[in-house]
């Protein structure tokens, strides 16, 4: 069983890289407002089937899947 997480303020995925290197984590969604960072993130990671949120300020909590962890790449 993996720990499901959402990658907030993802940038190009530094936090995600660390979690994937450790193992046992599954990214189910990500949030990034910068279009160039999003493009890089999607080139680095297979995001097929993951939720995408452009702006954290507009996320409705009821739209979030069942998750165990929220990570954030501050101060991006």
PDB file of N, CA, C and O in Angstrom, chain B, residues numbered from 101:
ATOM      1  N   UNK B 101       0.841  -1.183   0.000  1.00  0.00           N
ATOM      2  CA  UNK B 101       0.000   0.000   0.000  1.00  0.00           C
ATOM      3  C   UNK B 101       0.886   1.246   0.000  1.00  0.00           C
ATOM      4  O   UNK B 101       1.806   1.366   0.810  1.00  0.00           O
ATOM      5  N   UNK B 102       0.601   2.155  -0.905  1.00  0.00           N
ATOM      6  CA  UNK B 102       1.405   3.365  -0.994  1.00  0.00           C
ATOM      7  C   UNK B 102       0.711   4.537  -0.308  1.00  0.00           C
ATOM      8  O   UNK B 102      -0.501   4.527  -0.093  1.00  0.00           O
ATOM      9  N   UNK B 103       1.507   5.537   0.025  1.00  0.00           N
ATOM     10  CA  UNK B 103       0.996   6.778   0.603  1.00  0.00           C
ATOM     11  C   UNK B 103       0.647   7.702  -0.557  1.00  0.00           C
ATOM     12  O   UNK B 103       1.517   8.070  -1.347  1.00  0.00           O
ATOM     13  N   UNK B 104      -0.623   8.074  -0.658  1.00  0.00           N
ATOM     14  CA  UNK B 104      -1.089   8.929  -1.752  1.00  0.00           C
ATOM     15  C   UNK B 104      -0.923  10.391  -1.360  1.00  0.00           C
ATOM     16  O   UNK B 104      -1.302  10.808  -0.265  1.00  0.00           O
ATOM     17  N   UNK B 105      -0.340  11.169  -2.294  1.00  0.00           N
ATOM     18  CA  UNK B 105      -0.104  12.579  -1.988  1.00  0.00           C
ATOM     19  C   UNK B 105      -0.462  13.492  -3.147  1.00  0.00           C
ATOM     20  O   UNK B 105      -0.542  13.071  -4.302  1.00  0.00           O
ATOM     21  N   UNK B 106      -0.673  14.751  -2.802  1.00  0.00           N
ATOM     22  CA  UNK B 106      -0.879  15.838  -3.772  1.00  0.00           C
ATOM     23  C   UNK B 106       0.354  16.727  -3.694  1.00  0.00           C
ATOM     24  O   UNK B 106       0.802  17.088  -2.606  1.00  0.00           O
ATOM     25  N   UNK B 107       0.894  17.074  -4.844  1.00  0.00           N
ATOM     26  CA  UNK B 107       2.097  17.902  -4.940  1.00  0.00           C
ATOM     27  C   UNK B 107       1.683  19.354  -5.211  1.00  0.00           C
ATOM     28  O   UNK B 107       1.437  19.733  -6.356  1.00  0.00           O
ATOM     29  N   UNK B 108       1.608  20.157  -4.147  1.00  0.00           N
ATOM     30  CA  UNK B 108       1.200  21.555  -4.271  1.00  0.00           C
ATOM     31  C   UNK B 108       2.413  22.445  -4.570  1.00  0.00           C
ATOM     32  O   UNK B 108       3.525  22.174  -4.118  1.00  0.00           O
ATOM     33  N   UNK B 109       2.176  23.503  -5.335  1.00  0.00           N
ATOM     34  CA  UNK B 109       3.243  24.440  -5.706  1.00  0.00           C
ATOM     35  C   UNK B 109       4.427  23.617  -6.230  1.00  0.00           C
ATOM     36  O   UNK B 109       5.565  23.793  -5.797  1.00  0.00           O
ATOM     37  N   UNK B 110       4.136  22.738  -7.150  1.00  0.00           N
ATOM     38  CA  UNK B 110       5.056  21.663  -7.547  1.00  0.00           C
ATOM     39  C   UNK B 110       6.328  22.118  -8.245  1.00  0.00           C
ATOM     40  O   UNK B 110       7.330  21.404  -8.215  1.00  0.00           O
ATOM     41  N   UNK B 111       6.311  23.285  -8.869  1.00  0.00           N
ATOM     42  CA  UNK B 111       7.499  23.689  -9.613  1.00  0.00           C
ATOM     43  C   UNK B 111       7.832  22.632 -10.640  1.00  0.00           C
ATOM     44  O   UNK B 111       6.966  22.233 -11.418  1.00  0.00           O
ATOM     45  N   UNK B 112       9.078  22.167 -10.660  1.00  0.00           N
ATOM     46  CA  UNK B 112       9.437  21.094 -11.594  1.00  0.00           C
ATOM     47  C   UNK B 112       9.520  19.741 -10.884  1.00  0.00           C
ATOM     48  O   UNK B 112      10.015  18.768 -11.454  1.00  0.00           O
ATOM     49  N   UNK B 113       9.036  19.681  -9.647  1.00  0.00           N
ATOM     50  CA  UNK B 113       8.880  18.396  -8.983  1.00  0.00           C
ATOM     51  C   UNK B 113       9.977  17.954  -8.042  1.00  0.00           C
ATOM     52  O   UNK B 113      10.171  16.752  -7.858  1.00  0.00           O
ATOM     53  N   UNK B 114      10.694  18.871  -7.444  1.00  0.00           N
ATOM     54  CA  UNK B 114      11.760  18.500  -6.519  1.00  0.00           C
ATOM     55  C   UNK B 114      11.276  17.665  -5.345  1.00  0.00           C
ATOM     56  O   UNK B 114      11.911  16.674  -4.983  1.00  0.00           O
ATOM     57  N   UNK B 115      10.169  18.052  -4.756  1.00  0.00           N
ATOM     58  CA  UNK B 115       9.624  17.302  -3.623  1.00  0.00           C
ATOM     59  C   UNK B 115       9.201  15.913  -4.082  1.00  0.00           C
ATOM     60  O   UNK B 115       9.456  14.922  -3.397  1.00  0.00           O
ATOM     61  N   UNK B 116       8.567  15.844  -5.219  1.00  0.00           N
ATOM     62  CA  UNK B 116       8.118  14.560  -5.770  1.00  0.00           C
ATOM     63  C   UNK B 116       9.303  13.642  -6.039  1.00  0.00           C
ATOM     64  O   UNK B 116       9.237  12.444  -5.765  1.00  0.00           O
ATOM     65  N   UNK B 117      10.372  14.193  -6.567  1.00  0.00           N
ATOM     66  CA  UNK B 117      11.569  13.387  -6.841  1.00  0.00           C
ATOM     67  C   UNK B 117      12.069  12.703  -5.581  1.00  0.00           C
ATOM     68  O   UNK B 117      12.426  11.525  -5.607  1.00  0.00           O
ATOM     69  N   UNK B 118      12.095  13.443  -4.478  1.00  0.00           N
ATOM     70  CA  UNK B 118      12.545  12.878  -3.217  1.00  0.00           C
ATOM     71  C   UNK B 118      11.646  11.760  -2.734  1.00  0.00           C
ATOM     72  O   UNK B 118      12.129  10.720  -2.286  1.00  0.00           O
ATOM     73  N   UNK B 119      10.337  11.966  -2.822  1.00  0.00           N
ATOM     74  CA  UNK B 119       9.398  10.940  -2.377  1.00  0.00           C
ATOM     75  C   UNK B 119       9.489   9.690  -3.242  1.00  0.00           C
ATOM     76  O   UNK B 119       9.437   8.571  -2.732  1.00  0.00           O
ATOM     77  N   UNK B 120       9.622   9.879  -4.543  1.00  0.00           N
ATOM     78  CA  UNK B 120       9.724   8.721  -5.428  1.00  0.00           C
ATOM     79  C   UNK B 120      11.033   7.969  -5.212  1.00  0.00           C
ATOM     80  O   UNK B 120      11.076   6.747  -5.354  1.00  0.00           O
ATOM     81  N   UNK B 121      12.100   8.688  -4.871  1.00  0.00           N
ATOM     82  CA  UNK B 121      13.386   8.041  -4.607  1.00  0.00           C
ATOM     83  C   UNK B 121      13.315   7.166  -3.358  1.00  0.00           C
ATOM     84  O   UNK B 121      13.924   6.097  -3.308  1.00  0.00           O
ATOM     85  N   UNK B 122      12.575   7.620  -2.354  1.00  0.00           N
ATOM     86  CA  UNK B 122      12.407   6.851  -1.125  1.00  0.00           C
ATOM     87  C   UNK B 122      11.532   5.629  -1.387  1.00  0.00           C
ATOM     88  O   UNK B 122      11.791   4.547  -0.861  1.00  0.00           O
ATOM     89  N   UNK B 123      10.502   5.807  -2.199  1.00  0.00           N
ATOM     90  CA  UNK B 123       9.575   4.727  -2.527  1.00  0.00           C
ATOM     91  C   UNK B 123       8.391   4.677  -1.589  1.00  0.00           C
ATOM     92  O   UNK B 123       8.447   5.190  -0.471  1.00  0.00           O
ATOM     93  N   UNK B 124       7.325   4.059  -2.043  1.00  0.00           N
ATOM     94  CA  UNK B 124       6.133   3.907  -1.227  1.00  0.00           C
ATOM     95  C   UNK B 124       5.172   5.072  -1.291  1.00  0.00           C
ATOM     96  O   UNK B 124       4.220   5.131  -0.513  1.00  0.00           O
ATOM     97  N   UNK B 125       5.403   6.009  -2.213  1.00  0.00           N
ATOM     98  CA  UNK B 125       4.538   7.170  -2.361  1.00  0.00           C
ATOM     99  C   UNK B 125       3.936   7.184  -3.757  1.00  0.00           C
ATOM    100  O   UNK B 125       4.586   6.797  -4.728  1.00  0.00           O
ATOM    101  N   UNK B 126       2.692   7.633  -3.852  1.00  0.00           N
ATOM    102  CA  UNK B 126       2.006   7.730  -5.140  1.00  0.00           C
ATOM    103  C   UNK B 126       1.412   9.119  -5.283  1.00  0.00           C
ATOM    104  O   UNK B 126       0.583   9.532  -4.472  1.00  0.00           O
ATOM    105  N   UNK B 127       1.834   9.840  -6.314  1.00  0.00           N
ATOM    106  CA  UNK B 127       1.292  11.169  -6.585  1.00  0.00           C
ATOM    107  C   UNK B 127      -0.049  11.006  -7.301  1.00  0.00           C
ATOM    108  O   UNK B 127      -0.133  10.338  -8.331  1.00  0.00           O
ATOM    109  N   UNK B 128      -1.090  11.616  -6.752  1.00  0.00           N
ATOM    110  CA  UNK B 128      -2.410  11.527  -7.371  1.00  0.00           C
ATOM    111  C   UNK B 128      -2.846  12.863  -7.974  1.00  0.00           C
ATOM    112  O   UNK B 128      -3.889  12.936  -8.624  1.00  0.00           O
ATOM    113  N   UNK B 129      -2.055  13.917  -7.763  1.00  0.00           N
ATOM    114  CA  UNK B 129      -2.388  15.206  -8.331  1.00  0.00           C
ATOM    115  C   UNK B 129      -1.305  16.227  -8.039  1.00  0.00           C
ATOM    116  O   UNK B 129      -0.460  16.031  -7.166  1.00  0.00           O
ATOM    117  N   UNK B 130      -1.346  17.318  -8.785  1.00  0.00           N
ATOM    118  CA  UNK B 130      -0.348  18.367  -8.614  1.00  0.00           C
ATOM    119  C   UNK B 130      -0.966  19.718  -8.930  1.00  0.00           C
ATOM    120  O   UNK B 130      -1.991  19.810  -9.606  1.00  0.00           O
ATOM    121  N   UNK B 131      -0.322  20.759  -8.428  1.00  0.00           N
ATOM    122  CA  UNK B 131      -0.804  22.121  -8.608  1.00  0.00           C
ATOM    123  C   UNK B 131       0.385  23.020  -8.934  1.00  0.00           C
ATOM    124  O   UNK B 131       1.362  23.070  -8.187  1.00  0.00           O
ATOM    125  N   UNK B 132       0.292  23.722 -10.047  1.00  0.00           N
ATOM    126  CA  UNK B 132       1.359  24.650 -10.448  1.00  0.00           C
ATOM    127  C   UNK B 132       0.766  25.722 -11.342  1.00  0.00           C
ATOM    128  O   UNK B 132       0.128  25.419 -12.350  1.00  0.00           O
ATOM    129  N   UNK B 133       0.977  26.968 -10.973  1.00  0.00           N
ATOM    130  CA  UNK B 133       0.411  28.086 -11.714  1.00  0.00           C
ATOM    131  C   UNK B 133       1.301  28.537 -12.880  1.00  0.00           C
ATOM    132  O   UNK B 133       0.802  29.083 -13.863  1.00  0.00           O
ATOM    133  N   UNK B 134       2.605  28.311 -12.773  1.00  0.00           N
ATOM    134  CA  UNK B 134       3.542  28.742 -13.824  1.00  0.00           C
ATOM    135  C   UNK B 134       3.505  27.765 -14.993  1.00  0.00           C
ATOM    136  O   UNK B 134       3.779  26.576 -14.827  1.00  0.00           O
ATOM    137  N   UNK B 135       3.167  28.272 -16.174  1.00  0.00           N
ATOM    138  CA  UNK B 135       2.986  27.381 -17.329  1.00  0.00           C
ATOM    139  C   UNK B 135       4.282  26.694 -17.766  1.00  0.00           C
ATOM    140  O   UNK B 135       4.245  25.577 -18.283  1.00  0.00           O
ATOM    141  N   UNK B 136       5.415  27.348 -17.565  1.00  0.00           N
ATOM    142  CA  UNK B 136       6.688  26.736 -17.962  1.00  0.00           C
ATOM    143  C   UNK B 136       7.118  25.647 -16.976  1.00  0.00           C
ATOM    144  O   UNK B 136       7.642  24.608 -17.378  1.00  0.00           O
ATOM    145  N   UNK B 137       6.894  25.891 -15.692  1.00  0.00           N
ATOM    146  CA  UNK B 137       7.186  24.863 -14.687  1.00  0.00           C
ATOM    147  C   UNK B 137       6.277  23.654 -14.902  1.00  0.00           C
ATOM    148  O   UNK B 137       6.722  22.513 -14.786  1.00  0.00           O
ATOM    149  N   UNK B 138       5.010  23.902 -15.213  1.00  0.00           N
ATOM    150  CA  UNK B 138       4.056  22.815 -15.474  1.00  0.00           C
ATOM    151  C   UNK B 138       4.512  21.986 -16.666  1.00  0.00           C
ATOM    152  O   UNK B 138       4.458  20.757 -16.628  1.00  0.00           O
ATOM    153  N   UNK B 139       4.952  22.644 -17.706  1.00  0.00           N
ATOM    154  CA  UNK B 139       5.422  21.944 -18.907  1.00  0.00           C
ATOM    155  C   UNK B 139       6.629  21.063 -18.583  1.00  0.00           C
ATOM    156  O   UNK B 139       6.710  19.922 -19.038  1.00  0.00           O
ATOM    157  N   UNK B 140       7.560  21.593 -17.802  1.00  0.00           N
ATOM    158  CA  UNK B 140       8.738  20.816 -17.395  1.00  0.00           C
ATOM    159  C   UNK B 140       8.324  19.635 -16.513  1.00  0.00           C
ATOM    160  O   UNK B 140       8.819  18.522 -16.690  1.00  0.00           O
ATOM    161  N   UNK B 141       7.426  19.878 -15.576  1.00  0.00           N
ATOM    162  CA  UNK B 141       6.940  18.837 -14.666  1.00  0.00           C
ATOM    163  C   UNK B 141       6.344  17.683 -15.472  1.00  0.00           C
ATOM    164  O   UNK B 141       6.629  16.515 -15.205  1.00  0.00           O
ATOM    165  N   UNK B 142       5.527  18.020 -16.445  1.00  0.00           N
ATOM    166  CA  UNK B 142       4.865  16.992 -17.256  1.00  0.00           C
ATOM    167  C   UNK B 142       5.841  16.270 -18.188  1.00  0.00           C
ATOM    168  O   UNK B 142       5.579  15.144 -18.610  1.00  0.00           O
ATOM    169  N   UNK B 143       6.955  16.910 -18.508  1.00  0.00           N
ATOM    170  CA  UNK B 143       7.981  16.244 -19.307  1.00  0.00           C
ATOM    171  C   UNK B 143       8.805  15.278 -18.458  1.00  0.00           C
ATOM    172  O   UNK B 143       9.284  14.258 -18.954  1.00  0.00           O
ATOM    173  N   UNK B 144       8.965  15.602 -17.188  1.00  0.00           N
ATOM    174  CA  UNK B 144       9.774  14.776 -16.283  1.00  0.00           C
ATOM    175  C   UNK B 144       8.980  13.588 -15.744  1.00  0.00           C
ATOM    176  O   UNK B 144       9.512  12.483 -15.633  1.00  0.00           O
ATOM    177  N   UNK B 145       7.706  13.814 -15.407  1.00  0.00           N
ATOM    178  CA  UNK B 145       6.883  12.792 -14.754  1.00  0.00           C
ATOM    179  C   UNK B 145       5.728  12.358 -15.641  1.00  0.00           C
ATOM    180  O   UNK B 145       5.218  13.130 -16.453  1.00  0.00           O
ATOM    181  N   UNK B 146       5.332  11.114 -15.468  1.00  0.00           N
ATOM    182  CA  UNK B 146       4.149  10.602 -16.149  1.00  0.00           C
ATOM    183  C   UNK B 146       2.937  11.027 -15.319  1.00  0.00           C
ATOM    184  O   UNK B 146       2.635  10.414 -14.295  1.00  0.00           O
ATOM    185  N   UNK B 147       2.253  12.066 -15.761  1.00  0.00           N
ATOM    186  CA  UNK B 147       1.140  12.621 -15.001  1.00  0.00           C
ATOM    187  C   UNK B 147      -0.217  12.118 -15.492  1.00  0.00           C
ATOM    188  O   UNK B 147      -1.259  12.600 -15.047  1.00  0.00           O
ATOM    189  N   UNK B 148      -0.203  11.160 -16.400  1.00  0.00           N
ATOM    190  CA  UNK B 148      -1.454  10.614 -16.934  1.00  0.00           C
ATOM    191  C   UNK B 148      -2.296  10.043 -15.783  1.00  0.00           C
ATOM    192  O   UNK B 148      -1.813   9.246 -14.979  1.00  0.00           O
ATOM    193  N   UNK B 149      -3.545  10.462 -15.724  1.00  0.00           N
ATOM    194  CA  UNK B 149      -4.449   9.991 -14.689  1.00  0.00           C
ATOM    195  C   UNK B 149      -4.382  10.775 -13.391  1.00  0.00           C
ATOM    196  O   UNK B 149      -5.153  10.506 -12.469  1.00  0.00           O
ATOM    197  N   UNK B 150      -3.479  11.738 -13.301  1.00  0.00           N
ATOM    198  CA  UNK B 150      -3.371  12.567 -12.093  1.00  0.00           C
ATOM    199  C   UNK B 150      -4.213  13.821 -12.257  1.00  0.00           C
ATOM    200  O   UNK B 150      -4.375  14.333 -13.365  1.00  0.00           O
ATOM    201  N   UNK B 151      -4.744  14.307 -11.154  1.00  0.00           N
ATOM    202  CA  UNK B 151      -5.486  15.560 -11.175  1.00  0.00           C
ATOM    203  C   UNK B 151      -4.513  16.718 -11.340  1.00  0.00           C
ATOM    204  O   UNK B 151      -3.379  16.659 -10.867  1.00  0.00           O
ATOM    205  N   UNK B 152      -4.962  17.764 -12.012  1.00  0.00           N
ATOM    206  CA  UNK B 152      -4.150  18.964 -12.143  1.00  0.00           C
ATOM    207  C   UNK B 152      -4.974  20.152 -11.684  1.00  0.00           C
ATOM    208  O   UNK B 152      -6.129  20.315 -12.075  1.00  0.00           O
ATOM    209  N   UNK B 153      -4.364  20.977 -10.850  1.00  0.00           N
ATOM    210  CA  UNK B 153      -4.969  22.223 -10.402  1.00  0.00           C
ATOM    211  C   UNK B 153      -4.016  23.357 -10.768  1.00  0.00           C
ATOM    212  O   UNK B 153      -2.835  23.319 -10.421  1.00  0.00           O
ATOM    213  N   UNK B 154      -4.532  24.363 -11.467  1.00  0.00           N
ATOM    214  CA  UNK B 154      -3.681  25.482 -11.873  1.00  0.00           C
ATOM    215  C   UNK B 154      -3.408  26.438 -10.721  1.00  0.00           C
ATOM    216  O   UNK B 154      -2.282  26.909 -10.559  1.00  0.00           O
ATOM    217  N   UNK B 155      -4.423  26.726  -9.922  1.00  0.00           N
ATOM    218  CA  UNK B 155      -4.305  27.744  -8.887  1.00  0.00           C
ATOM    219  C   UNK B 155      -4.817  27.191  -7.559  1.00  0.00           C
ATOM    220  O   UNK B 155      -5.985  26.817  -7.451  1.00  0.00           O
ATOM    221  N   UNK B 156      -3.965  27.139  -6.568  1.00  0.00           N
ATOM    222  CA  UNK B 156      -4.327  26.594  -5.261  1.00  0.00           C
ATOM    223  C   UNK B 156      -5.478  27.358  -4.620  1.00  0.00           C
ATOM    224  O   UNK B 156      -6.231  26.798  -3.825  1.00  0.00           O
ATOM    225  N   UNK B 157      -5.614  28.619  -4.959  1.00  0.00           N
ATOM    226  CA  UNK B 157      -6.668  29.438  -4.360  1.00  0.00           C
ATOM    227  C   UNK B 157      -8.064  29.048  -4.833  1.00  0.00           C
ATOM    228  O   UNK B 157      -9.059  29.421  -4.211  1.00  0.00           O
ATOM    229  N   UNK B 158      -8.140  28.303  -5.927  1.00  0.00           N
ATOM    230  CA  UNK B 158      -9.448  27.949  -6.477  1.00  0.00           C
ATOM    231  C   UNK B 158      -9.823  26.485  -6.243  1.00  0.00           C
ATOM    232  O   UNK B 158     -10.852  26.029  -6.743  1.00  0.00           O
ATOM    233  N   UNK B 159      -9.009  25.748  -5.496  1.00  0.00           N
ATOM    234  CA  UNK B 159      -9.300  24.335  -5.265  1.00  0.00           C
ATOM    235  C   UNK B 159     -10.449  24.190  -4.269  1.00  0.00           C
ATOM    236  O   UNK B 159     -10.431  24.759  -3.178  1.00  0.00           O
ATOM    237  N   UNK B 160     -11.435  23.420  -4.678  1.00  0.00           N
ATOM    238  CA  UNK B 160     -12.532  23.080  -3.781  1.00  0.00           C
ATOM    239  C   UNK B 160     -12.138  21.787  -3.077  1.00  0.00           C
ATOM    240  O   UNK B 160     -11.920  20.779  -3.749  1.00  0.00           O
ATOM    241  N   UNK B 161     -12.040  21.779  -1.764  1.00  0.00           N
ATOM    242  CA  UNK B 161     -11.611  20.575  -1.050  1.00  0.00           C
ATOM    243  C   UNK B 161     -12.417  19.328  -1.378  1.00  0.00           C
ATOM    244  O   UNK B 161     -11.904  18.213  -1.281  1.00  0.00           O
ATOM    245  N   UNK B 162     -13.670  19.507  -1.764  1.00  0.00           N
ATOM    246  CA  UNK B 162     -14.487  18.338  -2.113  1.00  0.00           C
ATOM    247  C   UNK B 162     -14.067  17.718  -3.442  1.00  0.00           C
ATOM    248  O   UNK B 162     -14.467  16.598  -3.760  1.00  0.00           O
ATOM    249  N   UNK B 163     -13.262  18.445  -4.221  1.00  0.00           N
ATOM    250  CA  UNK B 163     -12.751  17.918  -5.494  1.00  0.00           C
ATOM    251  C   UNK B 163     -11.496  17.068  -5.313  1.00  0.00           C
ATOM    252  O   UNK B 163     -11.048  16.409  -6.251  1.00  0.00           O
ATOM    253  N   UNK B 164     -10.936  17.083  -4.116  1.00  0.00           N
ATOM    254  CA  UNK B 164      -9.713  16.321  -3.855  1.00  0.00           C
ATOM    255  C   UNK B 164     -10.033  14.841  -3.662  1.00  0.00           C
ATOM    256  O   UNK B 164     -11.044  14.492  -3.053  1.00  0.00           O
ATOM    257  N   UNK B 165      -9.173  13.984  -4.178  1.00  0.00           N
ATOM    258  CA  UNK B 165      -9.373  12.552  -3.951  1.00  0.00           C
ATOM    259  C   UNK B 165      -8.976  12.179  -2.524  1.00  0.00           C
ATOM    260  O   UNK B 165      -8.528  13.030  -1.756  1.00  0.00           O
ATOM    261  N   UNK B 166      -9.136  10.937  -2.183  1.00  0.00           N
ATOM    262  CA  UNK B 166      -8.714  10.439  -0.875  1.00  0.00           C
ATOM    263  C   UNK B 166      -7.187  10.434  -0.852  1.00  0.00           C
ATOM    264  O   UNK B 166      -6.556   9.677  -1.590  1.00  0.00           O
ATOM    265  N   UNK B 167      -6.588  11.281  -0.004  1.00  0.00           N
ATOM    266  CA  UNK B 167      -5.130  11.396   0.064  1.00  0.00           C
ATOM    267  C   UNK B 167      -4.658  11.235   1.500  1.00  0.00           C
ATOM    268  O   UNK B 167      -5.421  11.388   2.454  1.00  0.00           O
ATOM    269  N   UNK B 168      -3.372  10.921   1.621  1.00  0.00           N
ATOM    270  CA  UNK B 168      -2.754  10.767   2.927  1.00  0.00           C
ATOM    271  C   UNK B 168      -1.845  11.940   3.283  1.00  0.00           C
ATOM    272  O   UNK B 168      -1.574  12.187   4.458  1.00  0.00           O
ATOM    273  N   UNK B 169      -1.376  12.663   2.264  1.00  0.00           N
ATOM    274  CA  UNK B 169      -0.342  13.664   2.482  1.00  0.00           C
ATOM    275  C   UNK B 169      -0.469  14.787   1.461  1.00  0.00           C
ATOM    276  O   UNK B 169      -0.760  14.550   0.288  1.00  0.00           O
ATOM    277  N   UNK B 170      -0.247  16.007   1.924  1.00  0.00           N
ATOM    278  CA  UNK B 170      -0.139  17.168   1.027  1.00  0.00           C
ATOM    279  C   UNK B 170       1.269  17.691   1.190  1.00  0.00           C
ATOM    280  O   UNK B 170       1.700  18.006   2.299  1.00  0.00           O
ATOM    281  N   UNK B 171       1.988  17.783   0.081  1.00  0.00           N
ATOM    282  CA  UNK B 171       3.340  18.330   0.120  1.00  0.00           C
ATOM    283  C   UNK B 171       3.361  19.629  -0.660  1.00  0.00           C
ATOM    284  O   UNK B 171       2.548  19.833  -1.562  1.00  0.00           O
ATOM    285  N   UNK B 172       4.289  20.504  -0.315  1.00  0.00           N
ATOM    286  CA  UNK B 172       4.360  21.783  -1.000  1.00  0.00           C
ATOM    287  C   UNK B 172       5.790  22.234  -1.201  1.00  0.00           C
ATOM    288  O   UNK B 172       6.610  22.151  -0.286  1.00  0.00           O
ATOM    289  N   UNK B 173       6.088  22.704  -2.383  1.00  0.00           N
ATOM    290  CA  UNK B 173       7.412  23.181  -2.715  1.00  0.00           C
ATOM    291  C   UNK B 173       7.551  24.664  -2.451  1.00  0.00           C
ATOM    292  O   UNK B 173       7.636  25.464  -3.383  1.00  0.00           O
ATOM    293  N   UNK B 174       7.573  25.025  -1.198  1.00  0.00           N
ATOM    294  CA  UNK B 174       7.687  26.452  -0.842  1.00  0.00           C
ATOM    295  C   UNK B 174       9.136  26.899  -0.984  1.00  0.00           C
ATOM    296  O   UNK B 174      10.033  26.087  -0.758  1.00  0.00           O
ATOM    297  N   UNK B 175       9.405  28.125  -1.339  1.00  0.00           N
ATOM    298  CA  UNK B 175       8.519  29.263  -1.537  1.00  0.00           C
ATOM    299  C   UNK B 175       8.166  29.510  -2.992  1.00  0.00           C
ATOM    300  O   UNK B 175       7.973  30.659  -3.389  1.00  0.00           O
ATOM    301  N   UNK B 176       8.081  28.497  -3.768  1.00  0.00           N
ATOM    302  CA  UNK B 176       7.791  28.655  -5.214  1.00  0.00           C
ATOM    303  C   UNK B 176       6.629  29.546  -5.510  1.00  0.00           C
ATOM    304  O   UNK B 176       6.292  29.754  -6.675  1.00  0.00           O
TER     305      UNK B 176
END
